[in-house]
Each structure stands twice: as structure tokens, then as C-alpha cells.
Amino acid sequence: MKHVGLNVAADPLFTAAYTGVNAALIVVTADDPGMASSQNEQDNRRYAVAAGLPMIEPSDSQEAYDFFFAAVEVSERWKIPVLFRMTTRVCHSKSVVRAGLDGPAAAPGIGSFPVPHFEHDIAGRVMIPANARPAHRRLRAKLAEIAAWGETSPLNRVEAGDRRLGIVASGVAYLHAAEAGARGRLPEDRPGQPAARRAGTHIRRRRRALRGGGGGRSGHRRFAPRRGHRRRIEARDVPLR
């Protein structure tokens, strides 16, 4: 659905995060940065944070193919809906796609799943407060497990380079950053920057996304390119030196 369509679906989406699912549920949502053909501009990654759902973001046609299978595996393993975020540039792009699950979407460590079937589970499906409170705790436990899996998931990767500057990106923004670096559009004193490729929200490396000598701490880091400049580059929960 389009990004504004998720606004309409938000009510059942938030509850589905609590109830969980018995089979894969992938919600494809297409954002439109720059409003090329939309009535507004919104960032649906915020829905992943607000609803407590994992989100996967492909950057090109091949990843859109591969990552979708990974999204199905994540959804079935943890019985949770998965948001699959596309953007205008990814949706309008075309490239040769290699079929098969021999790429990063193989998602090791997830395993096999039982055949979906109907379960008469009032406590797990009817979200009155008495049922919603334990469901909330189950959801947070799932997200913690997914985050732990994301530490070693091939969906996230770190590309080596000069440790003086790190760029953390997901989706098509990763390709824009890679292209800018390859064409020398980054500052001259920051060549060959390392790049951390994030698969999305709640599926990311929180502990060691980028490591510059001497280590660092995990937190919300801000960089001011020059005095008085209001622009800032933010990397959440990523240890940077």
C-alpha cells in the first residue's frame, strides 16, 4: 500500500503486533520522499517504532526480491507482522534479478516452521486490558530476540573504509551515500568512509555497527559540520568514536 494507506490500516496494525500471527504477514508500504506523486510526505519507519514491529528496507530490485523472503522467515519465526518499506526510487527502478535464496535472505538461524492452522485463543486474540498487558511483554521479548538475531544477520553489513567518518544508511539512501563517496562528493578530508548497511528498523547491529580505534559507546550521536550550522547527522544506537 502507499504510505498514506498505512494511516488507514494503523488501528489493526498496532493490535496485530500484540496478537501476533500464525502465518507470515508482510505489510508492504511505499514511502514517497519528495512527494513525487503523493498528497503528503511521511516517514513510515516511525510506524515500526511506534507499533513495535520489525521493518526491512531494500535498496534495489535484487534486495527487494531477496529481502522479501527474509521478511517472510522473520514473520513466521517470531509470529509477528513485518513492515516492508519501499520508496519511490526503489519502486521505479529496474534491474536484472537473480532468482533463488542463495543470498543474504537465507537468514541463518531461523529454522523451519509448523503448518499454519486455526487456533481458538481468546486470551491471545482479544485485546482487552487483561490480555493486552501480557501481550505487550511478549512483543517486547520478541523484539529483543530479533535485535539479538540482527547482530549477526547477513541483512546488515559493514563495509570497510577510512575510520574517521562513518555513514549508517538503509534503503536507497545507502546507494546514494555509496555513489557520493565513489564520485568524491564527500569532504576531501573524509575519503573512503566506512559504511554500515542497515536492513531496517529493529533489525540492526546495535553494539558494533562501526568501530574506530579505541572503541566507543552506544548512544545517540550528533555531528555538527561547522559552527552555527543547524544541519546534523544522526545515528541512533550506533557506537561511533
N, C-alpha and C positions, 0 to 999 in steps of 0.2 A: 504494500500500500504506500501511498505518498506520505510524506512526513505529517501533513495535517490530518490524514486519515487515522494516524495513531492517536491523535487527540480524541477522536470519537471512540476508539477502542480502549481508551485508558482505563475505564472503570472495570471491565472484566479482566484486563491485563494485570492490574495490580492484585486482584484477588487470585488469579491463576498462579501468580508467584507463590502464594501461600498454599493453595490446594495442591499444586504440582500437577503433573500429567502422567498418564500411563503409557503413552507413546510419544514419539518426537513431536514437538510443536515449535516450528520455526516461524517467527514473525518477521517478514521482510519489510523493512521500512526504508524509503528512499528520500534522503535529505536533498535540499536544493540550495547549496551555498551560492549567494549572489542573486537568488530569485530569478533564474533564467526563465522559468515558466510557472511560477507559483505566486500566490497572493501574500505570502509572508516568508520570512526566513527564520527557521528554528533549528536547534541542535538537539536531535533526538537521543544523543548519547546521555542527556540528562534523564531520560526515562529509565535507562539502565540503572543509574544510580538511585533514582527515586523509588523505583519498583523493586530494586534488589534482584536484577536479572543479569545474566552474562550477555555480553554483546560481542559479536565478531564482525570485523570490518575488512573486507577485501580491498586491495588497491588496484587490481586489474582483472581482466577476464579470466585468466587462469586461476587466480586466487578465488574469484567468485565461484568457480566450479569446485575447486578443492576444499575451500573453507566451508562450503555448504554441507558437504558430507561430514566434516568435523563438527559442525553445529548439530547435526542430527545425532552424532555419537554422544556429544556432551549432554544434549537434551534427554536422551534415553538413559544415559548412565546415572544422571542425578535427578531424573524425573522433574525437569524444570523447563519452562519455556525459554527459548534463546532468541534474542533480538539479532537480526542480521542486517546491518546498516550499509546501505548503498548510498552513493552520491551521484550527482548529475554527470560528472566526468566519467565515472566508472560505468554507469548505465549506458552512456552514449558511445563508449569505446568499443572497438572490435579488434580481435586478435586471434591467432591460432591457439586452440585449446587442446591440450593433450589429455585424453580421457584416461581414467584409471586412478587408483588410490595408492600410488607409489610415492606420492609427495608428502608434504607436511601434514596433510589431512588424515594420514594414517592414525594420528592421535594415539600413541602408545600408552598403555596402562589403563585403558578404559574397559576393555573386555567385551564379552558377549552379553546379550540381554534376553529376558524371557519374552514369550509371545504376548502382545497386549491382550488384555481381556477386561471385562467389566467387573468392577469391584463395588459392592454395596458398602460404602464407607461414609456414613453420615458425619462422624467426627472429623474426617479428613476433608470433606467436601462442603459442608455447611458452615460458613464462616461467621457464626455468632461469636461474641467475645470469648466465651469459654473455650471454643475450638481455635479461635484465631491466635490467641496468645501462644500456645504450644506450637502452632504452625509457624509463627514468626521465628521462634527459636530454631525450628527445623530448617527454615530458609537461611538463617544466618550461618548455621552449621554447614549447609550445602555450599554457600559462597566461600566459606573458609576452605573447604576441601577443593573447590575449583581453583581458588587462588594458589593453593599449595601445588596442585597439578600444573598450573600455569608457570611455575618456577622453572620447570624442565620441559615444557611443551615446545615442540618444534614450530608451533604457530608464532611464537615470539623468538626473535633472534637479535644478536648484537653483531654489527659489522665493525671490524677493527679500523682504526684510523688515529689521527692525532688526538691525544687525550686532553688537550687544552679546551676543546669545545665538544659538547655532546648534544645531539639532537634526538629527541624522542618523538616519534610520529606514528600514526596509524592511518589506514585507508590511503586514499590518493595523495594525502599530504606527504606521505613517505616518499612517493615518487617525485613530487615537486622538490622536496629537500635534496634528494639524491641528484636530481638534474641540476639544481642550483650549484651544488658542490662540484659536480663534474665540469660545469662550464665556468668555474671560477667566479661565481657571483657572490660568494661569501667573502667576508673581510680577509685581506691578504695575510694577516697575522693568525688566521684560523684555518689553515689548509688541512685537507684530509681528515675532516671531522669524523669521529665515530658516530654511528647511527644505531639507535635501538629501535627495532621494528616491533611495534606492539600489535597484537591481534585485535585488541578491543578493550572493553570495559569488564572488570572483574576477572579477566584472563590476561594477566600480565606479570612480568617479573618485578616484584616489589623490592627484593633485597639487593640484587646485584644487576641492575639494568646496565649501568655504565660504571666502570671502576677506573679511577685515576689514581696514580700512586699516592699512598698514604691513606686510602680508604675514604670514608665519608659517612654521613648519617642519613637516615631515611627521613624525608620530610618534604615540605612544600617549599621549593627553592625558587627565588626570583633573581633575575639578572637585569640590571639597568645598563643599557649600552653606553649611555653618556649622561652627564649631569643634566637634570632638568628635562630629560626625555621621558615622556609618560608611557611609552611602549614598554612592555615587559614580556619576557618569555617565561612560561611557567611549565614546570614538570612536577606532577603530583606523585608523591610516594616513590620517588626515584633518587637513590643516593648519588649525588654529584659532588665532586670535590670543590 
